[in-house]
């Protein structure tokens, strides 16, 4: 923007830069949860009308996390202050370097080795070992 002063000189006024504030963050979170609640009410009404079990399907297993991620991604894309805040962070130049993929493969190998050792040798997730450790064979399985 430019304006003329009394001396007929061109004076440039810098644009006011909007920053990502705590209010914007709070509004982003409230919008995300609010849209999920509205969508949940809509799905519940659909379930009552049709007799289906869509809410049960969407809230079981990993689907709830996927729905949550989809809503927050949608709000992040549609809400302009968040989009402006996140846009400079999308830098894919790292993907052009071979070193990045070496780090990823090494990370996968380390995770696979740790899981193999924990599951095969240490029996951390063994159901039989848990029953022995908890002495579950002697427990009565009733509520009273």
RAQUIJO-V43730 format. One record per backbone hydrogen bond with DSSP energy under -1.0 kcal/mol. CO is the residue of the C=O (numbers start at 0). NH is the residue of the N-H. If there is no record, write none. Layout:
co = <CO	CO>
nh = <NH	NH>
//
This chain:
co = <0	2	4	8	10	20	21	22	23	24	25	26	27	28	29	30	31	32	33	34	35	36	37	38	39	40	41	42	43	44	45	46	52	53	54	59	61	62	63	64	65	66	67	68	69	70	71	72	73	74	78	79	80	81	82	85	86	88	92	93	97	98	99	100	101	102	103	104	105	106	107	108	109	110	111	112	113	114	115	116	116	117	122	125	126	127	128	129	130	134>
nh = <12	10	7	4	2	24	25	26	27	28	29	30	31	32	33	34	35	36	37	38	39	40	41	42	43	44	45	46	47	48	49	50	56	57	58	62	65	66	67	68	69	70	71	72	73	74	75	76	77	78	82	83	84	85	86	88	89	90	95	96	101	102	103	104	105	106	107	108	109	110	111	112	113	114	115	116	117	118	119	120	121	123	125	129	130	131	132	133	135	137>
//
